[in-house]
Amino acid sequence: MVYTVKFSADYKNYEAEIIDWIVKKGDKVNIGDVLFEHQEDKTFEYFESPVSGIINDILVDTGKIIKTGEPVLLIDDGSATPAQLYIADDHKINWDTFFKDRYNENSKNISKNKNYYATQERNKMTPSLRYEIMKRDNFRCQLCGEVASDHLSLHVDHIFPVSKGGKTEESNLRTLCEKCNIGKGAKFDEFGPN
């Protein structure tokens, strides 16, 4: 699975400048390894990796100002599907604006009868498509990492909700466990796949 590592700090609205990247694309890291050095005012600190894996991509250049919650790099734990690697490798996409623009565009294009649109899109979710999405995602919840079992029900989720204009296409679908899918509901995170 490819993890989007977001900058986090003790302060809610924290801003910092990336001083130096300690890692580069392709490096293997473990939990707690230093990824980059950052500075706010005159204080220098190190940002540690929250997961183990291979650096898939660095999303922010040295010298840039970052805020709490901003994606800074992608780490592949080795279980990524080809589709996830393809998406992660295309770092030229600005995910913040991609999903926001798609949301605005699709919301305008939905017919007045939203129920008709939603029904049409949901009817495209065939058992075969469900199976292919779950197989692509290794029958694992893409949020919490739980694997299918007798006590765990898996769902196929629209990342960009149908109720907000999302389409039933492979790039907009992922596997979630019942708990994560119900918790997410028809929400949409403008900062990228959530």
Secondary structure, DSSP 4 states (H G I P E B T S, - for coil): -EEEEE---SSTT-EEEEEEES--TT-EE-TT-EEEEEEETTEEEEEE-SS-EEEEEE-S-TT-EEETT-EEEEEE-S---HHHHHHHH-TTS-HHHHHHHHHHHHHHHS-S-HHHHHHHHHHT--HHHHHHHHHHTTTB-TTT--B-BTTB-EEEEESS-GGGT---SGGGEEEEEHHHHHHHTT---TTS--
